[in-house]
Amino acid sequence: MDTAFLITAFVTLFVIIDPIGMTPLFVALTQGMNAARRRAIAIRACVTSALLLIVFAAFGEAVLGFVGISMPAFRIAGGMLLFLTALDMLFERRSQRRKGQADAAEEDEGDDPSIFPIAIPLIAGPGAIATVILLAGQKPGVEGLALVVGVMLSVILLVFLMFLMGNLLERALGKVGINVVTRLLGMLLAALAVQFVLDGLRGFGLTG
C-alpha cells in the first residue's frame, strides 16, 4: 500500500471538501430543525455526493479521453483550479460564495437543502470532482480506484460526523477559530495545487 499517496489524497480531499468550513453552513441551512430531520438531511447529502464522486473517479478519465483531453493537461488545469480555490480560502471569498449559495437555496428550496446546495456544490463541487479524477489518474487500475474511493469515503464520513456535531464545533472554535483553520488549509492547498501543475508539466516532459 502506498502510504504517501494515501496521505496526499486524504489531505487534498480534506482541504478541498473542507468539513470544518462547511459545518456552520449546514447549521445555518438546517436552523430550527429537530435532530432527526438534521440527521436525515446529512445522510442524504453525504450519500449523494459520495455516489457522484465515485462516478467521476471511475469514469472521469475515460470521459476526458473521449473528448480528447490528456491527463497531463487535466492535471495542469485541475492544479490551477485548486490554486484558485486556495486563494478563495485565504481571502475568505470561498466562504462568502458558499454562504451566497446557501442563502439562495434557502430562498428557493428551504424545505430540503440536502441535494442543493449541500451535496452539490458544497461537498461535490468542481474542486472535489477535479481532485478525484486527478488522484485516480495518478494510480490507474482497480487498486488505485479503490484507494481513491476509500479515502474519499473517509473524508465524506468526517463531513457526516461534523454535521452531526455542528453546534458543538461551532461553539468550540468560534468564528475566529474557523477562519484561522480555513486559512491554514488554504496555504496547504496552494502547495498541493502547485504540485499538481508540476506533475502535469512533467507528463509533457517540460520539467526534470
N, C-alpha and C positions, 0 to 999 in steps of 0.2 A: 504494500500500500504506500502511495506517495504522500507522506505526511506534509511535506512542504506545499504540495498542490492543495491538499485539504485545508490547510491553514489559510492560504491565499484566497481560495474560493470562499471560505466562510467569512473571512474579514471583508472581502469585496462585497458579497451579498448582504452582509450585516450593515455595512456602511450605506449601500445603495437603498436597501429597503427601509433602514432606519427605524427599527421598532420603537426606540425611545422617543424619537421626534414625532412619530405618528400617534402615540398614545394619548396626548392631550386632545388631538383632533377627534379621536374615537370617543373620548369622554364628552366632548362638545356635541358631536353628532348624535349621541345616544342620551343626551341630557333628559332627565325626567323619566327614563325608562326603568323598569324593575330589573333585578339581577338576571332573571330567566330570559327576558327579552334581549338584554345586552349580550348574554352568552350565546343565544341563537344567532344574533347578527354577527358576532365574532366568528363563530363556527362557519357560517355561510360565506363570509368574506374570505377567510383563510383557505377554505376548500376550493373556492372558485379561483383564487389567484394561484394556488398551487397547481391545479389542473392546467391552467393557461401556461404557466412557466414550464411545466413538464412537456407540453406540446411543442413549445418553442425550442427547448433543449434537445428534444428528439428529432425534430424536423426542420429546425431553423436553418441549418447549414445546407440542407437539400434544397430548400426554397431559394436560398441565396445563389446556389449553383444554377438553379433553373432560370433565374433572371440574369445570370452572367456576372455575379459579384464574387470575387475571390475572397477567401478567408483573411489573407493579409490586409486587403482593402477594408474589410469589415472591422478588423481589429483596430486599424487606424481610426476609422470613423467612430467606432464604439469608444475608443480611448478619448477622442475629442468630446464626445457626448458626456462621458463620465467626468471629464475635466470641467465642463460647463456646470454639471451638477455640483461638483466640489465648490466651484466659485459661488454658486447659489447658496450652498450651505454656509460658506464662510461669511457671506454678506447678508444672510437672512432672507434672501429673495425666495429660496425654496420654501421656507415655512410660510411666507406670505402668500405664495402661489397656491400651496396646498390648502391654506385657510380659505382662499378665494374659491377653490374648487369645492371645498366642504360647504361653504356658505351657499354656493349656487345649488348644490344638491339638496340642502335643507329647504330651499325655496321650492324646488321642483318635485323632489321625492323625499320629503322629510319623514315619511312613514317608514321607509326601509332603505337605509343608506349602505346596505351590505355589499351590493354589487357595484354601484357607483355612488360615491367615489372611493369607498374603502378598498374593495378588491381591485378595481381599475379606476383611476390610475395610481392610487396611493400606494398599494402594495406591488402589483404587477404593472408598473409603469414602463415607459420606454427604456429607462436605465436598467431596470431589473431584467427586462426581456433581452436587451443587448448583452448584458453580463452573462446570462445563462447560455446564450449562443456562443459567446466568446470562450467561456470555460469549457463547454462541450467540444468546441473546436480544438482546444489545447490537448484534450485527452480523447481522441477518436476511439470508437468501438463501444461495445456494450458495457464493459467495465467502467470506462470513463464516464459514460452517460449515467450509470448507476451511482458513481461518486458524486457527480454534479447534482443529480436529483436528491440524493441523500442529504447533501449539505444544504440544498435549497429548502428541503422539508424541515430540517432542523432550525433554520432561520425563521420559517413560517410558524413553527411551533413556538419559538420565542415571541413572535408577534402575538400569537394567540394568548400566551401566558401574560404578556404585558397588557393586553387588552383586558384580561380578567382582573388584573390588579391595577388598573389605570388610575383610580382615585388615590390609592396608596402611593404610587410612584410620583404622581403629580404633587402631592403634598410633601413627599420626602425631598425631591430635587428642587422644586420651585421653578419659577420661570427662569431665573438666573442660571440655575444648575443645568437645566435643559439646553439653554443657549450655549453654555460652556462645552457640554458634551457634543453638541451638534458641530461646533467649530473644530473641535479636536478630530472628529470623524471626517470633517471636510478636508483637513490637511492630509490625513491618511489616504483619502480617496484620490486627492490630486496626485500623490506619488504613484498610486496604483494605476491611474489613468495614463500617466507618462510611460509607465512600463508596458501597458497595452500598445501604445503607439510605437515604442521601440521594438516590440515583438513583431508588429506588422511591418515595420521597415526592414527588419531582419528577414522576414519572409520574402521580401522583394530583393534581398541581397544588397540593401543600401547601407547596412551597418555591419560592423565586425562581430 
